[in-house]
Amino acid sequence: MKGERTRQSILERAVDLASIDGLEGLTIGRLAEELGMSKSGLFAHFGSKEELQLATISAASQRYVTEIFGPALKQPRGYPRLVAICDAWLSYVRRGVFPGGCFFAAASFEFDSRPGPVRELVRRMMDDWIGALEKAIRMAQDEGHLEPDVDPAQLAFELNSLFFGANFALYLRNDTAALEKAERAVRARLESLRTATVPMRGR
């Protein structure tokens, strides 16, 4: 149990470092220095840089799911839950849950053209995220809250594009209004598809 707690503590710091320096910037030596540990001590938990990267992605995914879907699942299914997922994504970036911005936006851009296990895990995590958005959209349709001719895959693509665009504008262009712009765009898009059977704000 102690070994597992130590590993989790290491990964929490690794996630924060990787969100700032990138997964390629995350090395056992760099992490050992940050934690005041020996390299050999870290090798006992992670036998290679790639193993450390993969474990860090998995740990980041757990944080991501907790921060976004934890609050959203408390909302009624359908349109309110879909809006809550969108609000939670913007909130988690606004609150700096990952100090370098959205971990998976950064990892996606960093590894989109680099074949290998790290890219495949990032891709799988992103597929799960897009799939969750599509599921929330379909549930809103099932509840009669969204127009039935809405294509869930298309709408999920649009929403994620707004999210990642906001992250880019905030962290690369220092656009302090990026999240507010994204929130307005998300609201406008969802409201344009909302039926009359759900309250205006979906809360």
Sequence and secondary structure as in RCSB ss.txt:
>XXXX:A:sequence
MKGERTRQSILERAVDLASIDGLEGLTIGRLAEELGMSKSGLFAHFGSKEELQLATISAASQRYVTEIFGPALKQ
PRGYPRLVAICDAWLSYVRRGVFPGGCFFAAASFEFDSRPGPVRELVRRMMDDWIGALEKAIRMAQDEGHLEPDV
DPAQLAFELNSLFFGANFALYLRNDTAALEKAERAVRARLESLRTATVPMRGR
>XXXX:A:secstr
 HHHHHHHHHHHHHHHHHHHH STT  HHHHHHHHT  HHHHHTT SSHHHHHHHHHHHHHHHHHHHHHHHHTTS
 TTHHHHHHHHHHHHHHHHTTSSTTS HHHHHHHHHTT  SHHHHHHHHHHHHHHHHHHHHHHHHHHTT B TT 
 HHHHHHHHHHHHHHHHHHHHTS  TTHHHHHHHHHHHHHHHHB TTS TT  
